[in-house]
Amino acid sequence: MHGTEESLEQKTFAQLRPLKVSSEILAVAICLLVVTLASASQAISPWLYGYCAAAGVACYLTFRARTTWHLWLTGLLLLCTCSACLGALANAIGNPLVWFLPIGLVLSLPSSAMHVHPAHALSTGIAIWGTLFYVISPEFERPLDHALTLILIVASLLVATLVCATFCRIRKDVFDLQRQLHGMAYTDTLTGLPNRRAFMERLTTTLAGRAVPVPLFFLMLDIDDFKKINDGFGHDVGDRVLVEVGRQLQDHSQGHNFARVGGEEFAIAAQLPDVAAAQALARSLVDAVHSSQLYGLTLSISVGLARLEPGESMVSLMRRADLALYDAKSEGKNRYVMAQQVVLSV
């Protein structure tokens, strides 16, 4: 929705949390299945089921996470717990050295793509291998085996970090592209103001969420004699006029919903305490534009002002403001006119 764009951190969190929760549920289920199958064939310590329970708690904490930092922390806890569980199981069934590398690789490499920062992937990988070393305490018969294992572990850490960095860069590129597309969809390219789509979406949201009945006023603005400016001075000057009026509108809109809605027409939807405040806003806009000088031209606008009546539709509100704008034109331009307080049938 226009005006509520997410940051890269927020968007990444929203994308990663479901993926991490589902993958962690799968990891807990696999650990539980492996422990159950092993216990069916030989006697193992019941404490191994405690590891599964602890991993389940970590998974729940991931589900409850609210930031990417929490996601990394709970994921680290779960992966270390699973490493300890599988390492203890390897000790229980015998020949743990055979399972040392597969456990570390399976837990560290796939998870590398589900981190926000490469440092998270690197620290998680180090924690997994450290846990396995502590639980299994592998003993190598030859120094060469020890050296090759360490080289493989370092290589896996580097690969995990590289994979994470690549995915982070891809997410950022996609995010930047989405922001550009969002800007193209919701911004007028000439004036830089919100366009009609952005204006209508925000107005619809305002009407739907008005818990407190603050009066809503709609202002329809039109540049006076804009066709004569285009015909007499060229479209490049006309474009500069549109930009100047847009700048004045932005400077004096007081944070209200405003946009260029098409051609030389602009609009404002303002929640103000009373009619006097709305009239003061319309008057300030008329005066600000009229004080502008551009290429020797004295610019002016006409404004139609309408207040939303109880039960009135958005179409009716805009129609009444448009009729008031025509009255302002017919009365001499460079002024505002208040619409009649009558709800027209749609």
C-alpha positions as CSV (number, residue, x, y, z in Angstrom):
1,M,0.0,0.0,0.0
2,H,1.2,3.5,-0.9
3,G,2.8,5.3,2.1
4,T,3.6,2.1,4.0
5,E,6.6,0.7,2.1
6,E,8.6,-1.9,3.9
7,S,12.3,-1.6,4.6
8,L,14.7,-4.2,3.3
9,E,15.1,-5.6,6.8
10,Q,11.3,-5.9,7.3
11,K,10.7,-7.5,3.9
12,T,13.6,-10.0,4.4
13,F,12.2,-10.9,7.8
14,A,8.7,-11.4,6.3
15,Q,10.2,-13.7,3.6
16,L,12.6,-15.7,5.8
17,R,10.5,-16.4,8.9
18,P,8.0,-18.8,7.2
19,L,10.9,-20.5,5.4
20,K,13.0,-20.9,8.6
21,V,10.0,-22.1,10.6
22,S,9.1,-24.8,8.0
23,S,12.8,-25.9,7.7
24,E,13.2,-26.1,11.4
25,I,10.1,-28.1,11.9
26,L,11.5,-30.5,9.3
27,A,14.8,-30.6,11.2
28,V,13.1,-31.4,14.5
29,A,11.0,-34.1,12.8
30,I,14.1,-35.7,11.2
31,C,16.0,-35.7,14.5
32,L,13.0,-37.3,16.3
33,L,12.6,-39.9,13.6
34,V,16.3,-40.8,13.6
35,V,16.4,-41.1,17.4
36,T,13.2,-43.2,17.4
37,L,14.5,-45.6,14.7
38,A,17.8,-45.9,16.6
39,S,16.1,-46.7,19.9
40,A,14.1,-49.4,18.2
41,S,17.3,-51.3,17.3
42,Q,19.4,-50.7,20.3
43,A,19.4,-49.1,23.7
44,I,20.1,-45.4,23.7
45,S,19.9,-42.7,26.3
46,P,16.4,-41.1,26.7
47,W,18.2,-37.8,27.0
48,L,18.4,-37.8,23.3
49,Y,14.7,-37.1,23.2
50,G,15.4,-34.1,25.4
51,Y,17.5,-32.7,22.5
52,C,14.5,-33.0,20.3
53,A,12.3,-31.3,22.8
54,A,14.8,-28.4,23.1
55,A,14.9,-28.1,19.3
56,G,11.2,-27.9,19.3
57,V,11.3,-25.0,21.8
58,A,13.8,-23.3,19.6
59,C,11.5,-23.8,16.6
60,Y,8.7,-22.2,18.6
61,L,10.9,-19.2,19.4
62,T,11.6,-18.8,15.7
63,F,7.9,-18.7,15.1
64,R,7.6,-16.0,17.8
65,A,10.6,-14.0,16.5
66,R,10.0,-10.3,15.6
67,T,13.4,-9.3,14.1
68,T,16.0,-10.8,11.8
69,W,18.4,-10.8,14.8
70,H,15.9,-13.0,16.7
71,L,15.7,-15.3,13.7
72,W,19.4,-15.8,13.6
73,L,19.6,-16.4,17.4
74,T,16.8,-19.0,17.5
75,G,18.1,-20.7,14.4
76,L,21.6,-20.9,15.9
77,L,20.1,-22.5,19.0
78,L,18.1,-25.0,17.0
79,L,21.0,-26.0,14.8
80,C,23.4,-26.4,17.7
81,T,20.8,-28.5,19.5
82,C,20.3,-30.7,16.4
83,S,24.1,-31.0,16.1
84,A,24.4,-32.2,19.7
85,C,21.5,-34.6,19.2
86,L,22.9,-36.2,16.1
87,G,26.5,-36.2,17.5
88,A,25.4,-37.9,20.7
89,L,23.4,-40.4,18.6
90,A,26.5,-41.1,16.5
91,N,28.5,-41.8,19.7
92,A,25.7,-44.1,20.9
93,I,25.5,-46.2,17.7
94,G,29.3,-46.4,17.3
95,N,31.9,-45.2,14.8
96,P,31.0,-41.5,15.2
97,L,33.9,-40.3,13.0
98,V,32.1,-41.6,10.0
99,W,29.1,-39.4,10.8
100,F,31.1,-36.3,11.9
101,L,31.5,-34.6,8.5
102,P,28.0,-35.6,7.0
103,I,26.2,-34.1,10.0
104,G,28.2,-30.9,9.9
105,L,27.8,-30.4,6.2
106,V,24.0,-31.3,6.1
107,L,23.3,-28.8,8.9
108,S,25.5,-25.9,7.9
109,L,25.3,-25.6,4.1
110,P,21.5,-25.7,3.5
111,S,20.9,-23.2,6.3
112,S,23.4,-20.7,4.8
113,A,20.8,-19.3,2.4
114,M,18.4,-18.5,5.2
115,H,20.4,-15.8,6.9
116,V,20.2,-12.0,6.5
117,H,23.9,-11.3,6.9
118,P,27.0,-13.4,5.9
119,A,28.3,-13.0,9.4
120,H,25.2,-14.9,10.6
121,A,25.9,-17.8,8.3
122,L,29.6,-17.9,9.3
123,S,28.9,-17.8,13.0
124,T,26.2,-20.4,12.7
125,G,28.5,-22.7,10.8
126,I,31.3,-22.2,13.4
127,A,28.8,-23.0,16.2
128,I,27.6,-26.2,14.4
129,W,31.2,-27.5,13.9
130,G,32.2,-26.5,17.4
131,T,29.2,-28.4,18.9
132,L,30.1,-31.5,16.9
133,F,33.8,-31.3,18.0
134,Y,32.7,-31.0,21.6
135,V,30.1,-33.8,21.5
136,I,31.9,-36.3,19.3
137,S,35.5,-35.4,20.1
138,P,36.8,-37.1,16.9
139,E,40.2,-38.8,17.0
140,F,42.1,-39.1,13.8
141,E,44.5,-42.0,13.2
142,R,46.8,-39.9,10.9
143,P,47.7,-36.2,11.0
144,L,46.7,-36.0,7.3
145,D,43.2,-37.0,8.1
146,H,43.0,-34.3,10.7
147,A,44.4,-31.7,8.3
148,L,42.0,-32.7,5.5
149,T,39.0,-32.6,7.8
150,L,39.9,-29.1,9.0
151,I,40.4,-28.0,5.3
152,L,37.0,-29.3,4.4
153,I,35.4,-27.6,7.4
154,V,37.0,-24.3,6.5
155,A,35.9,-24.7,2.9
156,S,32.3,-25.4,4.0
157,L,32.3,-22.3,6.1
158,L,33.6,-20.2,3.2
159,V,31.0,-21.7,0.8
160,A,28.2,-21.1,3.3
161,T,29.3,-17.5,3.7
162,L,29.6,-17.0,0.0
163,V,26.1,-18.5,-0.6
164,C,24.6,-16.3,2.1
165,A,26.3,-13.2,0.6
166,T,25.0,-14.1,-2.9
167,F,21.4,-14.6,-1.6
168,C,21.6,-11.3,0.3
169,R,22.7,-9.4,-2.8
170,I,19.9,-11.0,-4.8
171,R,17.3,-10.1,-2.2
172,K,18.6,-6.5,-2.2
173,D,18.5,-6.3,-6.0
174,V,14.9,-7.6,-6.0
175,F,14.0,-5.2,-3.3
176,D,15.4,-2.2,-5.2
177,L,13.6,-3.3,-8.4
178,Q,10.3,-3.6,-6.4
179,R,10.8,-0.1,-5.0
180,Q,11.4,1.3,-8.5
181,L,8.3,-0.4,-9.8
182,H,6.4,0.8,-6.8
183,G,7.6,4.4,-7.5
184,M,6.5,4.0,-11.2
185,A,3.1,2.8,-10.2
186,Y,2.4,5.4,-7.5
187,T,4.3,8.5,-8.4
188,D,3.7,11.1,-11.1
189,T,6.9,11.1,-13.2
190,L,6.8,14.8,-14.1
191,T,6.0,16.5,-10.7
192,G,7.2,13.7,-8.3
193,L,3.9,13.9,-6.5
194,P,1.8,10.9,-5.7
195,N,-0.5,10.0,-8.7
196,R,-4.2,9.2,-8.8
197,R,-3.8,5.6,-7.9
198,A,-1.8,6.4,-4.7
199,F,-4.3,9.1,-3.8
200,M,-7.3,6.9,-4.2
201,E,-5.8,4.0,-2.3
202,R,-4.9,6.3,0.6
203,L,-8.3,8.0,0.6
204,T,-10.0,4.6,0.6
205,T,-7.9,3.5,3.6
206,T,-8.7,6.8,5.4
207,L,-12.5,6.3,4.8
208,A,-12.4,2.7,5.9
209,G,-10.4,3.3,9.1
210,R,-12.0,6.5,10.5
211,A,-12.8,5.3,14.0
212,V,-13.0,9.0,15.2
213,P,-15.4,11.0,13.0
214,V,-13.0,13.8,12.1
215,P,-14.4,15.9,9.3
216,L,-12.9,15.0,5.9
217,F,-12.6,17.7,3.1
218,F,-11.9,17.1,-0.5
219,L,-10.2,19.9,-2.6
220,M,-10.1,19.7,-6.4
221,L,-7.5,22.1,-7.9
222,D,-7.1,23.1,-11.5
223,I,-4.5,25.4,-13.1
224,D,-6.2,28.4,-14.7
225,D,-5.8,28.9,-18.5
226,F,-3.3,26.0,-18.7
227,K,-4.2,25.3,-22.4
228,K,-3.3,28.9,-23.3
229,I,0.0,28.5,-21.5
230,N,0.7,25.3,-23.5
231,D,-0.4,26.9,-26.8
232,G,1.3,30.2,-26.3
233,F,4.6,29.2,-24.6
234,G,5.0,25.5,-25.5
235,H,4.6,22.3,-23.6
236,D,8.0,22.6,-22.0
237,V,6.8,25.8,-20.2
238,G,3.6,24.0,-19.4
239,D,5.6,21.2,-17.8
240,R,7.5,23.7,-15.7
241,V,4.1,25.2,-14.6
242,L,2.9,21.8,-13.5
243,V,6.1,21.2,-11.5
244,E,5.8,24.7,-9.8
245,V,2.2,24.2,-8.9
246,G,3.1,20.7,-7.6
247,R,5.8,22.2,-5.5
248,Q,3.5,24.7,-4.0
249,L,0.9,22.0,-3.3
250,Q,3.5,19.9,-1.5
251,D,4.8,22.8,0.5
252,H,1.3,23.9,1.7
253,S,-0.5,20.5,2.0
254,Q,0.4,20.3,5.7
255,G,1.0,16.5,5.4
256,H,-2.4,15.7,4.0
257,N,-3.2,13.3,1.2
258,F,-2.4,15.0,-2.1
259,A,-1.7,14.1,-5.7
260,R,-1.7,15.1,-9.3
261,V,-4.8,13.3,-10.5
262,G,-4.4,14.0,-14.2
263,G,-3.5,16.7,-16.7
264,E,-3.5,20.1,-14.9
265,E,-5.7,18.8,-12.0
266,F,-4.5,18.2,-8.5
267,A,-6.4,17.0,-5.4
268,I,-6.1,17.1,-1.6
269,A,-8.0,15.0,1.0
270,A,-7.6,16.6,4.4
271,Q,-9.0,15.7,7.8
272,L,-9.5,19.1,9.5
273,P,-11.4,20.2,12.6
274,D,-14.0,22.4,10.8
275,V,-14.9,24.3,7.6
276,A,-12.9,27.3,8.6
277,A,-9.7,25.3,8.7
278,A,-10.5,23.8,5.2
279,Q,-11.2,27.2,3.8
280,A,-8.0,28.5,5.2
281,L,-6.1,25.7,3.5
282,A,-7.8,26.4,0.2
283,R,-7.1,30.1,0.5
284,S,-3.4,29.5,1.3
285,L,-3.0,27.3,-1.8
286,V,-4.7,29.9,-4.1
287,D,-2.5,32.7,-2.6
288,A,0.7,30.6,-2.8
289,V,0.3,29.7,-6.5
290,H,-0.8,33.3,-7.4
291,S,2.4,34.7,-5.8
292,S,4.5,32.4,-8.1
293,Q,6.2,34.0,-11.1
294,L,7.5,31.7,-13.9
295,Y,8.7,33.0,-17.3
296,G,6.9,36.3,-16.6
297,L,3.6,34.4,-16.1
298,T,1.5,35.0,-13.0
299,L,0.0,31.6,-12.2
300,S,-3.3,30.9,-10.6
301,I,-5.5,28.0,-9.7
302,S,-9.2,27.5,-9.0
303,V,-10.3,25.2,-6.1
304,G,-13.5,23.3,-5.5
305,L,-13.9,22.4,-1.8
306,A,-16.4,19.8,-0.5
307,R,-17.0,18.3,2.9
308,L,-17.8,14.6,3.3
309,E,-21.4,14.3,4.4
310,P,-22.6,11.3,6.6
311,G,-23.2,8.3,4.4
312,E,-21.9,10.0,1.3
313,S,-19.9,8.0,-1.2
314,M,-16.4,8.9,-2.4
315,V,-17.8,9.4,-5.9
316,S,-20.4,11.9,-4.7
317,L,-17.8,13.8,-2.7
318,M,-15.5,14.2,-5.6
319,R,-18.3,15.1,-7.9
320,R,-19.5,17.9,-5.6
321,A,-15.9,19.2,-5.4
322,D,-15.7,19.1,-9.2
323,L,-18.9,21.1,-9.5
324,A,-17.6,23.7,-7.0
325,L,-14.4,23.9,-9.1
326,Y,-16.5,24.8,-12.2
327,D,-18.2,27.5,-10.1
328,A,-14.8,28.9,-9.2
329,K,-13.9,29.1,-12.8
330,S,-17.1,30.8,-13.8
331,E,-16.8,33.3,-11.0
332,G,-13.4,34.6,-12.3
333,K,-10.8,32.0,-11.4
334,N,-8.0,32.4,-8.9
335,R,-10.3,31.5,-6.0
336,Y,-12.0,28.7,-4.1
337,V,-15.6,27.9,-3.9
338,M,-17.3,25.8,-1.2
339,A,-19.6,23.0,-2.6
340,Q,-23.3,23.0,-1.6
341,Q,-24.0,20.8,1.4
342,V,-26.2,18.4,-0.6
343,V,-25.4,14.7,-1.2
344,L,-26.1,14.0,-4.9
345,S,-27.4,10.7,-6.0
346,V,-24.7,8.4,-7.5
